[in-house]
Amino acid sequence: MNRIKIESGSFFESAPGGGDVYLLSYIIHDWSEAQCLTILGNCRRAMNRNSRLLIIEMVLPTGDAPHLGKMLDVIMLAIPAGQERTELEYRRLLDEAVFKLTRVVPTESAVSVVEAVPA
């Protein structure tokens, strides 16, 4: 069964339409807030109402708990002007992009899967 389609292009211009799942792995943390909203907006416009957005990134814990992502946050700020985010910061970003954050799934590694649906 052929259910995966990989297409080239620029997520700053558009995203392929009609997919069941849109996967952004180590993408959102690279860009400014405005650029993230452009990427997410293009995904949102391409999606069906039953599509899912999966963002694979480090989700920072709140408070002073140690986490590899906190060091990466400083690097992302200094080099590409991006950032790592907490769950609340992802919720706010996704709300602005007209998504609803449905869950954050931690993994055995430092990354989590942030799942969202069109709002």
C-alpha positions, 0 to 999 in steps of 0.5 A, a space after each residue: 500500500 503506497 501511503 507515503 509521498 515525499 515532495 520537494 519544495 519550500 515550506 515558506 511557499 506552500 505544502 502539498 495538499 490533502 495529507 493525513 499527517 504533516 511531519 515537521 522534525 527539527 524544523 520549528 526550532 530553527 526559525 523566528 516566530 514569524 517564519 514559524 507562523 508562515 510554515 505552520 500557516 502553509 501546512 494549515 492551508 494544505 491540511 484537511 479537517 482530519 489531518 494531523 500535524 506532528 512536530 518532533 522537537 525538544 519540549 522544554 520543561 518549565 522551571 529549573 529542571 535540567 534538560 539538553 534542550 535548554 543548552 540548545 535553546 541558547 545555541 538556537 538563539 545565537 546562531 539561526 535566531 530560533 528557539 526551543 519551546 515549552 509546551 505552553 509556548 507551543 500551545 500559543 504558537 499553534 493557537 496563533 497558527 489556527 491549530 489545537 495542540 492535542 497532546 505532547 508525547 515524550 520519548 525515550 530521547 530528549 525530543 517529544 512529539 507535539 501533536 496538533 489538529 486544525 482548529 
